[in-house]
C-alpha cells in the first residue's frame, strides 16, 4: 500500500486526491502551527492556567513539534507576564515564542520586556465593532494600528497584524485597513481572523485570494468553532495558500473554542497528503494532560481525542472486528488509533451488542458455550442490564449473568 489515501496506518477516500479536487490547491511548502492555547485557549470560560501549568503545556507543545507558541498577553496580569518570560527563556531557542497585545505601545513594551521573538497585535477591523463595542471613531483604530505596529518593528519583534472580526468587515474597509498598516505601519504577516466563526468553508479560498490581490505578506488563519467549522475553514485557508494555522489543544477557546490542531494536522496528513512534521503519537496524551490539568471535559466520542472512540459496542461491528483485525484492521476505522497515541480498539458490552460480542466476552472470562439458545439468553440479559445501567455492562456484571444462565 503506497498511495496517499491508503497506507499501513490510515485508509481514507481516494476521491480526496482526484485531480479535479486538488487542481486548485496551493498548500505552502512549510505549513506552521501557531498555538494559542495559553492565550485564546485560556479565554474559555472557567479555564485558568497557573504559571507552572503554562510552562508544562508549553513543554508538551515543544515535544510534539509545534513551532510557534503564543504564550499569553502580558497586560492581563503580572503572573501572565512572568509565565511568558519564563517560557521565552526556557524554550525560545527551540520554538518561536510570541506574546499577544492590543494596538498600544505600552502593550508592545510589555512584550519586549518578556523577551519574546514575535508579537500578535490586535485591533477591531469592522466598523460596527469599533462603533458599538469600543465607542471609537474608525480613524482611531487605523491610527493606533499604524503606531503600534511601527513601534513593534522598531523594537525588533516579528509582527503579526491581527484585525479582529475581519471576516464580518466590509471588504473595501478591510482592504483599506491592511494596506494602510502595511504602508504606514508594519506587518511581517497578516492574521485572517474569523473571530465569531461566521465564515463558511466555501468562502475561505475566495477571501485568501482576495487579500493576496492587495498584499503579499504571509497569511495566518485564525478561525473559531462556533458552527463547528473551525478546522474545515483553516484547512481551506491553507489549501488556498495561507502559511500558518492558529490552533489550540483540543479546540479550547472562547465561546465554542478555536480550531483544533489535532483535527487539522491529522486531516492534512491523511486526506491531503500534507505532513506537517508533528509527532502525531503524542496528540492523545497531550489532550489528556490538558484535561487532567484543568478538569476539562470533552465529548467521549469526539474525533481523535475522545476517550471512547475506539470502543465497539455494535454486535455487527464486533463481528467485523474479529474477522478483520489481524489481516485488515483498517477496514474498521480511517486510521489506526495508535497513530495518535490512543489506546487500541476494545469491544464493549451494551444494548447494541450481538452474539459475536457474547463470544468475545466469554473468551475473556475463560468460559465457553456452544449452545446458541443460552447465548441468546445471555445477550437478552446484557441488553436488560445495559438499560438498567443507562450505559455499558461491566465485566463483573457479565460474569454474574453468565453464571446465572449456565446454572
C-alpha positions as CSV (number, residue, x, y, z in Angstrom):
1,X,0.0,0.0,0.0
2,X,1.8,3.1,-1.2
3,X,-1.0,5.6,-2.0
4,X,-1.5,8.8,-0.1
5,X,-5.0,7.7,0.9
6,X,-4.1,4.2,2.0
7,X,-1.0,3.3,4.0
8,X,-0.4,0.9,6.8
9,X,-1.6,3.5,9.3
10,X,-4.7,5.1,7.6
11,X,-7.3,4.5,4.9
12,X,-9.3,7.5,3.7
13,X,-11.1,8.2,0.5
14,X,-9.2,8.1,-2.9
15,X,-11.6,10.8,-4.1
16,X,-9.7,13.3,-1.9
17,X,-6.9,13.1,-4.3
18,X,-8.8,13.2,-7.6
19,X,-7.2,15.8,-10.0
20,X,-10.5,17.7,-10.2
21,X,-10.4,18.1,-6.4
22,X,-6.7,19.0,-6.0
23,X,-6.1,21.2,-9.1
24,X,-6.6,24.5,-7.3
25,X,-4.9,23.6,-4.1
26,X,-2.0,25.9,-3.2
27,X,-0.6,24.5,0.1
28,X,2.6,26.2,1.4
29,X,5.7,24.0,1.4
30,X,6.1,24.6,5.1
31,X,2.9,25.0,7.0
32,X,3.3,26.1,10.6
33,X,1.1,25.8,13.6
34,X,0.9,28.8,15.9
35,X,-0.6,27.5,19.1
36,X,-2.8,30.0,21.0
37,X,-3.9,27.6,23.9
38,X,-2.1,29.7,26.5
39,X,-3.9,32.9,25.4
40,X,-7.0,32.5,23.4
41,X,-7.5,29.0,24.8
42,X,-7.4,30.2,28.3
43,X,-10.2,32.7,27.5
44,X,-12.6,29.8,27.5
45,X,-15.0,30.5,30.4
46,X,-13.8,28.7,33.5
47,X,-10.2,28.0,32.4
48,X,-7.4,29.4,34.4
49,X,-3.8,28.2,34.0
50,X,-1.1,28.8,36.6
51,X,2.4,29.8,35.6
52,X,3.6,26.3,36.2
53,X,0.7,24.8,34.1
54,X,1.5,27.1,31.2
55,X,5.1,26.1,31.3
56,X,4.1,22.4,31.4
57,X,1.8,22.8,28.4
58,X,4.5,24.8,26.5
59,X,7.0,22.0,27.1
60,X,4.5,19.4,25.7
61,X,3.9,21.6,22.7
62,X,7.6,21.8,22.0
63,X,7.8,18.0,22.3
64,X,5.1,17.4,19.8
65,X,6.7,19.7,17.3
66,X,4.6,22.9,17.4
67,X,6.9,25.6,16.0
68,X,5.2,28.7,17.4
69,X,3.7,29.3,20.8
70,X,1.6,32.3,21.8
71,X,2.5,32.3,25.4
72,X,-0.1,34.8,26.6
73,X,-0.9,38.5,27.0
74,X,1.5,40.3,29.3
75,X,-1.1,43.1,30.1
76,X,-3.5,40.5,31.7
77,X,-1.6,40.2,34.9
78,X,2.0,40.1,36.4
79,X,1.6,36.3,36.6
80,X,0.9,36.1,32.9
81,X,3.9,38.3,32.1
82,X,6.1,36.1,34.3
83,X,4.9,32.9,32.6
84,X,5.6,34.4,29.1
85,X,9.0,35.5,30.2
86,X,9.8,32.0,31.6
87,X,8.5,30.2,28.5
88,X,10.6,32.5,26.2
89,X,13.6,31.9,28.4
90,X,13.3,28.1,28.5
91,X,12.0,27.3,25.0
92,X,13.0,30.4,22.9
93,X,15.8,28.5,21.2
94,X,13.6,25.6,20.2
95,X,10.4,27.4,19.1
96,X,9.3,30.9,18.3
97,X,7.6,32.4,21.4
98,X,5.0,35.1,20.8
99,X,3.0,37.5,23.0
100,X,-0.4,39.0,22.3
101,X,-1.2,42.6,22.7
102,X,-3.6,45.4,21.9
103,X,-2.7,48.1,19.5
104,X,-1.0,50.1,22.2
105,X,2.7,51.0,22.5
106,X,2.6,50.1,26.2
107,X,1.4,46.6,25.4
108,X,4.2,46.3,22.9
109,X,6.8,47.4,25.5
110,X,5.5,44.7,27.9
111,X,6.0,42.1,25.2
112,X,9.6,43.3,24.6
113,X,10.3,43.1,28.3
114,X,9.2,39.4,28.3
115,X,11.9,38.5,25.8
116,X,9.6,37.1,23.1
117,X,10.6,36.8,19.4
118,X,7.2,37.9,18.0
119,X,4.0,39.7,18.7
120,X,0.4,39.4,17.6
121,X,-1.2,42.9,17.7
122,X,-5.0,43.1,17.6
123,X,-7.4,45.8,16.6
124,X,-11.1,45.6,15.6
125,X,-11.4,45.6,11.8
126,X,-15.1,46.0,11.4
127,X,-16.7,49.5,11.7
128,X,-19.6,48.1,13.6
129,X,-17.4,46.6,16.4
130,X,-15.4,49.8,16.6
131,X,-18.7,51.8,16.9
132,X,-20.7,49.7,19.2
133,X,-18.1,47.8,21.3
134,X,-15.3,50.3,21.5
135,X,-17.2,53.6,21.0
136,X,-14.4,54.9,18.8
137,X,-14.2,56.7,15.6
138,X,-12.8,54.3,13.0
139,X,-9.9,56.6,12.3
140,X,-8.7,55.9,15.8
141,X,-8.4,52.2,15.1
142,X,-6.4,52.9,12.0
143,X,-4.1,55.4,13.7
144,X,-3.4,53.0,16.7
145,X,-2.7,50.1,14.3
146,X,-0.1,52.1,12.4
147,X,1.5,53.4,15.6
148,X,1.7,50.1,17.5
149,X,2.9,48.0,14.5
150,X,5.6,50.5,13.6
151,X,6.8,50.5,17.2
152,X,6.9,46.7,17.2
153,X,9.1,46.8,14.2
154,X,11.4,49.3,15.8
155,X,11.5,47.0,18.9
156,X,12.7,44.1,16.8
157,X,9.6,42.0,17.0
158,X,8.3,39.8,14.3
159,X,4.8,41.4,13.9
160,X,1.5,39.7,13.1
161,X,-1.2,42.3,12.5
162,X,-4.4,40.8,13.8
163,X,-7.6,42.6,12.7
164,X,-10.3,41.0,14.8
165,X,-13.7,40.3,13.2
166,X,-12.1,40.6,9.8
167,X,-14.5,38.2,8.2
168,X,-17.5,40.3,9.1
169,X,-15.9,43.5,7.8
170,X,-16.9,45.2,4.6
171,X,-14.3,44.2,2.1
172,X,-13.2,47.6,1.0
173,X,-12.9,48.8,4.6
174,X,-10.8,45.7,5.4
175,X,-8.5,46.1,2.4
176,X,-8.0,49.8,3.2
177,X,-7.1,49.0,6.8
178,X,-4.5,46.4,6.0
179,X,-3.0,48.4,3.2
180,X,-2.6,51.5,5.5
181,X,-0.9,49.4,8.1
182,X,1.4,47.7,5.6
183,X,2.5,51.0,4.1
184,X,2.4,53.4,7.1
185,X,2.9,51.0,10.0
186,X,4.3,47.5,9.7
187,X,3.4,43.8,9.4
188,X,5.5,40.8,8.8
189,X,2.3,38.7,8.4
190,X,-1.4,39.3,8.4
191,X,-3.9,37.3,10.6
192,X,-7.1,36.4,8.7
193,X,-9.3,36.4,11.7
194,X,-12.8,34.8,11.9
195,X,-13.4,36.0,15.4
196,X,-17.0,34.8,15.6
197,X,-16.7,31.7,13.4
198,X,-19.2,33.0,10.8
199,X,-17.2,32.3,7.7
200,X,-18.2,29.2,5.6
201,X,-15.5,26.9,4.2
202,X,-16.7,27.7,0.7
203,X,-15.7,31.3,1.2
204,X,-12.3,30.8,2.7
205,X,-10.4,30.4,-0.6
206,X,-12.1,33.4,-2.1
207,X,-11.1,35.5,0.9
208,X,-7.5,34.4,0.9
209,X,-7.2,35.1,-2.8
210,X,-8.9,38.5,-2.5
211,X,-6.4,39.5,0.2
212,X,-3.5,38.2,-1.9
213,X,-4.5,40.7,-4.6
214,X,-3.7,43.6,-2.3
215,X,-0.9,42.5,0.0
216,X,1.8,39.8,-0.5
217,X,2.6,39.2,3.2
218,X,2.3,35.7,4.7
219,X,-1.2,35.0,5.9
220,X,-2.2,33.3,9.1
221,X,-5.6,31.6,9.5
222,X,-7.3,32.2,12.8
223,X,-10.8,30.6,12.9
224,X,-13.2,29.9,15.7
225,X,-15.5,27.0,16.0
226,X,-19.0,28.5,16.7
227,X,-20.5,26.5,13.8
228,X,-18.2,23.5,14.2
229,X,-16.2,24.6,11.1
230,X,-13.0,25.9,12.6
231,X,-10.8,23.1,11.4
232,X,-12.5,22.9,8.0
233,X,-12.1,26.6,7.5
234,X,-8.5,26.5,8.5
235,X,-7.8,23.7,6.1
236,X,-9.5,25.6,3.2
237,X,-7.5,28.7,4.0
238,X,-4.2,26.6,4.0
239,X,-5.3,25.0,0.7
240,X,-5.7,28.5,-0.7
241,X,-2.1,29.5,0.3
242,X,-2.2,30.6,4.0
243,X,1.1,29.6,5.6
244,X,0.2,29.5,9.3
245,X,-2.7,27.9,11.2
246,X,-3.6,29.4,14.6
247,X,-4.9,26.5,16.7
248,X,-5.4,25.2,20.3
249,X,-5.0,21.9,22.1
250,X,-8.3,20.0,21.7
251,X,-10.1,23.2,20.4
252,X,-10.2,25.1,23.7
253,X,-11.0,28.8,23.5
254,X,-13.6,31.5,23.9
255,X,-17.2,30.6,23.4
256,X,-17.2,27.4,21.2
257,X,-13.4,27.4,21.1
258,X,-10.7,27.7,18.4
259,X,-9.7,25.4,15.6
260,X,-8.2,22.2,17.0
261,X,-4.6,21.4,15.9
262,X,-5.4,17.7,16.2
263,X,-8.2,17.9,13.7
264,X,-6.2,19.9,11.2
265,X,-2.9,18.1,11.4
266,X,-4.4,14.6,11.1
267,X,-6.7,15.6,8.3
268,X,-3.9,17.2,6.4
269,X,-1.8,14.1,6.8
270,X,-4.4,11.5,5.8
271,X,-6.7,13.4,3.4
272,X,-4.5,15.9,1.8
273,X,-1.1,14.3,1.8
274,X,0.5,17.1,3.8
275,X,2.8,16.1,6.6
276,X,3.3,19.0,9.0
277,X,6.1,17.0,10.8
278,X,4.3,16.8,14.2
279,X,4.8,13.8,16.5
280,X,1.3,12.5,15.9
281,X,1.5,9.8,18.6
282,X,1.7,12.5,21.3
283,X,-1.7,14.0,20.3
284,X,-4.0,12.0,22.6
285,X,-1.5,12.1,25.6
286,X,-1.2,15.9,25.3
287,X,-5.0,16.2,25.2
288,X,-5.3,14.0,28.3
289,X,-2.6,16.1,30.1
290,X,-4.6,19.3,29.4
291,X,-7.9,17.8,30.5
292,X,-6.5,16.3,33.7
293,X,-4.7,19.6,34.5
294,X,-7.8,21.7,34.4
295,X,-10.8,19.4,34.7
296,X,-11.8,20.0,31.1
297,X,-14.4,17.6,29.7
298,X,-14.8,16.7,26.0
299,X,-17.4,14.5,24.3
300,X,-16.4,10.9,24.9
301,X,-16.6,10.1,21.2
302,X,-15.1,13.3,19.9
303,X,-12.9,12.6,16.9
304,X,-9.2,11.9,17.5
305,X,-9.1,12.8,21.3
306,X,-12.3,11.3,22.6
307,X,-11.6,8.6,25.2
308,X,-14.2,6.1,23.8
309,X,-13.6,6.5,20.0
310,X,-12.0,3.0,19.8
311,X,-14.8,1.3,21.6
312,X,-17.0,-1.1,19.7
313,X,-20.5,-1.9,21.1
314,X,-22.4,-2.9,18.0
315,X,-22.6,-6.7,17.5
316,X,-22.3,-6.4,13.8
317,X,-19.1,-4.3,14.0
318,X,-17.7,-6.6,16.7
319,X,-18.1,-9.5,14.3
320,X,-16.3,-7.4,11.6
321,X,-13.5,-6.7,14.1
322,X,-13.0,-10.4,15.0
323,X,-12.7,-11.3,11.3
324,X,-10.6,-8.4,10.1
325,X,-8.5,-7.2,13.0
326,X,-5.4,-9.2,12.2
327,X,-5.3,-9.1,8.4
328,X,-7.0,-5.8,7.6
329,X,-7.6,-3.6,10.7
330,X,-8.2,-0.5,8.6
331,X,-11.5,-2.0,7.3
332,X,-12.9,-0.8,10.6
333,X,-11.6,2.8,11.0
334,X,-10.0,5.5,8.9
335,X,-6.7,5.3,10.8
336,X,-5.1,3.1,13.5
337,X,-5.7,4.7,16.8
338,X,-2.1,4.1,17.8
339,X,-1.1,6.8,15.2
340,X,-2.3,9.4,17.7
341,X,-1.2,7.6,20.8
342,X,-4.8,6.5,21.6
343,X,-5.5,3.0,23.1
344,X,-6.4,0.3,20.6
345,X,-9.8,-1.0,19.7
346,X,-11.8,-2.6,22.5
347,X,-15.1,-4.4,22.2
348,X,-17.6,-3.4,25.0
349,X,-20.9,-4.7,26.1
350,X,-24.2,-2.8,25.9
351,X,-27.7,-2.5,24.4
352,X,-26.3,-2.7,20.8
353,X,-24.2,-5.8,21.4
354,X,-24.8,-9.1,19.5
355,X,-23.9,-12.7,19.7
356,X,-20.3,-12.1,18.4
357,X,-19.9,-9.8,21.5
358,X,-21.0,-12.6,23.8
359,X,-18.4,-14.9,22.2
360,X,-15.7,-12.3,22.7
361,X,-16.6,-11.8,26.4
362,X,-17.0,-15.5,27.1
363,X,-13.4,-16.0,25.9
364,X,-12.3,-13.0,28.1
365,X,-13.6,-14.6,31.2
366,X,-12.4,-18.1,30.3
367,X,-15.8,-19.6,29.6
368,X,-17.1,-21.5,26.6
369,X,-20.7,-22.1,25.4
370,X,-21.8,-23.8,22.2
371,X,-25.5,-23.6,23.0
372,X,-26.9,-20.7,20.9
373,X,-30.1,-20.5,22.9
374,X,-28.1,-20.0,26.1
375,X,-26.0,-17.3,24.4
376,X,-29.2,-15.6,23.2
377,X,-30.4,-15.6,26.8
378,X,-27.1,-14.1,28.0
379,X,-27.5,-11.4,25.3
380,X,-31.0,-10.6,26.4
381,X,-29.8,-10.2,29.9
382,X,-26.9,-8.0,28.8
383,X,-29.3,-5.7,27.0
384,X,-31.6,-5.6,30.0
385,X,-28.7,-4.8,32.3
386,X,-27.5,-2.1,29.9
387,X,-30.9,-0.4,30.1
388,X,-30.7,-0.5,33.9
389,X,-27.2,0.9,33.9
390,X,-28.1,3.6,31.3
391,X,-24.8,2.6,29.6
392,X,-22.3,-0.2,29.3
393,X,-22.3,-3.6,31.1
394,X,-19.2,-4.3,33.2
395,X,-17.1,-7.5,33.1
396,X,-18.3,-8.3,36.6
397,X,-21.9,-7.9,35.6
398,X,-21.3,-10.1,32.6
399,X,-19.7,-12.8,34.8
400,X,-22.8,-12.7,37.0
401,X,-25.1,-13.0,34.0
402,X,-23.2,-16.0,32.6
403,X,-23.2,-17.7,36.0
404,X,-26.9,-17.4,36.3
405,X,-27.6,-18.6,32.8
406,X,-25.3,-21.6,32.9
407,X,-26.6,-22.8,36.2
